[in-house]
């Protein structure tokens, strides 16, 4: 499915005219996002069900995602890069949208979103772990005590704990009193779970370097998940990445933002992928021993 069909960006001439006629003559540290994408002669993009923005650090791929996200007013978790001129720049951009509206569930997912989720989950797990250790100690203490013979009413809670400890195994006692049962997952598993939770059916999703925090194996699982979501569940993806696993997404349209001007390429033609290929070719004999 294609919800966002085309994006029009101001070229260098339009940017220059706008800056001269609308921005007061003062000294600014930056005019971001002006003069970023226009320097690559990038003024038009056409999108497919899966479109990939490839490039190294500083290539503008994250800037481009933020422009799309803000222009379409997509839901986001963490705040993206911005400046005093971001809104002014967006006025010069235009979108061709199927039906005139983007599905409500659409959102941008950044590596910061995933990192925050994993960090909060880890902190929550650590809190649960602290409580679990206290319950282990409490269980052993209660197992060694006898029920009080006097002031029973005043000590009813203590009595209940003692009786419970006497009648349960340690694991049963901890589970009943912990009140929270979290799955123990690695950072990669948690990150992958975040994508599965946030990506639903029939919506547009912008993904900024989704490979972060994911092992090669998890990246391949994510690729399968994205491909199935696009093929069978009406999702459209625009992905900023330099991961060879993500770049190999079947049928993806890839814009090479490292090129001047920006061009579309096959994933096997990209510089980053060629470096990996040549490296493994160099040591091919080692793998065949």
PEDA-V781330 format. One line per field, one symbol per residue. ss: DSSP state (@ for helix, = for strand, . for the rest). phi: phi as a letter, one per 40 degrees, with the letter a starting at -180 (. if undefined). burial: # if it has 16 or more other ideal C-beta (glycine too) atoms within 10 Angstrom, else .. Layout:
ss->???
phi->???
burial->???
This chain:
ss->...=====...@@@@@@@@@@@...............@@@...===...=====......@@@@@@@@@@@...==.........@@@@@...====@@@......===.@@@@@@@@@@@@@@@@@@@@@@@@@@@@@@@@@@...........@@@@@@@@@@@@..@@@@@@@@@........@@@@@@@@@@@@.....=====.......@@@@@@@@@@@@@@@@@...======..@@@@.....====......===.@@@.@@@@@@@@@@@@.@@@@..
phi->.bcccabbbccccccccccccbbccbcbcabdccgcccccfbbabbbbdbbbbbiccgchccdcccccccccfccacccccaacbccccccccabbbcggacdcccabbbccdccccccccccccccccccccccdcccccccccbdccbfdccbccccdccccccbbccccccccccgabcccbcdccccccccccccbcfacbbbbfccdgbcdccccccdccccccccbbgcbbbbcabccccccdcgccbcccccbccbcacccccddccccdcccccbdccccc
burial->####..#.##....#..#............####.###.#.##.#.#########...##############.#.##..#....##.##...#.#......##.###########.##..#...#..#......#...#..#..................##..#..#....##..#.........#########..###..#########.##...##.###..##.##....#############.#..########..#..#.#..#.##................
